[in-house]
Amino acid sequence: MTNQKDVRTAGRLKSRPEFLRVREGERRRGRFFIVEVLDRKSPEDAPRVGFTVTKKQGNSVERNRIRRRLKEAVRLKAQFAMQPGHDYVIVAHREAMSASFDDLSKTLIARISSRQDKKSRPPGKSDGKQP
């Protein structure tokens, strides 16, 4: 018989409108990815997370590997740093594939738990380039 603990798990963002809504929030840049954060103003809800890896980052095998590494880092370590009622979109860079898992996890936790003074950001693509 298993003992059920009160473990908070992050939900998933699945639809395009959910991803686009998070783009209106805060952007936190990191070495291996960009974390976009949106406060949904509902602290009773669990945090939700979505992952984006563009074709510019490699072929499908490489993109899926990057996505799997990020999902595992969130599952094992970073979901505990996520705030309830927030949505997170992690936009991966190619460097996430070659980074050690420990570095990837630490950077992810640091970006998720950091707060920036500026709540808004100028419009632009997720890779930091202007339209």
C-alpha positions in Angstrom: 0.0 0.0 0.0 1.4 3.4 -0.9 1.3 6.4 1.3 -0.1 9.4 -0.6 1.7 12.6 0.2 0.5 16.1 -0.6 2.8 16.7 -3.5 2.1 19.7 -5.6 2.6 19.0 -9.3 2.7 21.5 -12.1 -0.1 21.3 -14.7 0.5 21.6 -18.4 -0.2 24.3 -21.0 -1.5 22.6 -24.1 -3.3 25.0 -26.4 -2.0 27.8 -28.5 -4.1 30.5 -26.8 -2.7 29.6 -23.4 0.9 29.9 -24.8 0.1 33.3 -26.4 -1.5 34.6 -23.2 1.7 33.9 -21.3 3.6 36.0 -23.8 1.9 39.1 -22.3 3.7 38.4 -19.0 7.3 38.7 -17.8 10.3 37.4 -19.6 13.3 36.0 -17.7 16.3 35.3 -19.9 18.8 32.5 -19.1 21.7 30.8 -20.7 19.9 27.7 -21.9 16.3 29.1 -22.3 13.9 32.0 -21.8 11.2 31.6 -19.1 8.0 33.6 -19.7 5.8 34.0 -16.7 2.2 35.2 -16.3 0.4 35.6 -13.0 -3.1 34.4 -13.5 -4.3 36.1 -10.2 -5.6 32.8 -8.9 -3.4 31.7 -6.0 -5.5 28.6 -5.3 -4.7 27.0 -8.7 -1.7 24.9 -9.3 1.1 26.4 -11.5 1.1 25.3 -15.2 4.0 24.9 -17.5 4.5 24.7 -21.3 7.6 24.0 -23.4 8.6 25.5 -26.8 11.5 24.4 -28.9 11.6 26.0 -32.4 12.8 24.4 -35.6 15.8 26.8 -35.4 17.1 24.7 -32.5 17.6 21.5 -34.6 15.9 18.6 -36.2 13.0 16.8 -34.6 15.2 14.3 -32.7 17.2 17.2 -31.2 14.2 19.3 -30.4 12.5 16.3 -28.7 15.6 15.6 -26.7 15.8 19.2 -25.5 12.1 19.1 -24.6 12.4 15.8 -22.6 15.4 17.2 -20.7 13.5 20.3 -19.7 10.4 18.4 -18.7 12.4 16.1 -16.5 14.2 19.1 -14.9 10.8 20.6 -14.1 9.4 17.3 -12.8 12.3 16.6 -10.5 13.4 20.0 -9.2 11.9 23.1 -10.7 8.2 22.6 -10.1 8.8 23.1 -6.4 10.0 26.7 -7.1 6.9 27.6 -9.2 4.3 29.9 -7.6 0.7 28.8 -7.4 -1.6 30.6 -9.9 1.2 31.3 -12.4 1.8 30.0 -15.9 5.3 29.3 -17.2 6.5 28.8 -20.8 10.0 27.6 -21.2 11.5 28.6 -24.6 14.5 26.4 -25.1 17.8 27.3 -26.8 20.1 24.8 -28.5 22.6 25.0 -25.6 20.1 23.2 -23.4 20.9 19.9 -25.2 24.6 19.9 -24.4 24.4 21.4 -20.9 24.8 19.0 -17.9 21.5 18.1 -16.3 22.7 19.6 -13.0 23.5 23.0 -14.6 20.2 22.9 -16.5 18.2 22.2 -13.4 20.0 24.9 -11.3 19.5 27.5 -14.0 15.9 26.6 -14.4 15.3 26.9 -10.7 17.1 30.3 -10.6 15.1 31.7 -13.5 11.7 30.5 -12.1 12.3 31.8 -8.6 13.8 35.1 -9.7 11.7 38.2 -9.9 12.4 41.1 -12.2 11.6 44.7 -11.3 10.0 45.3 -14.7 6.6 43.6 -15.1 6.2 44.4 -18.8 8.4 43.9 -21.7 8.6 45.3 -25.2 6.9 43.1 -27.9 9.1 40.8 -29.8 9.8 37.2 -30.6 10.8 34.7 -27.9 14.3 34.6 -29.2 14.9 38.2 -28.3 14.8 39.6 -31.8 12.4 42.4 -32.7 9.6 41.6 -35.3 
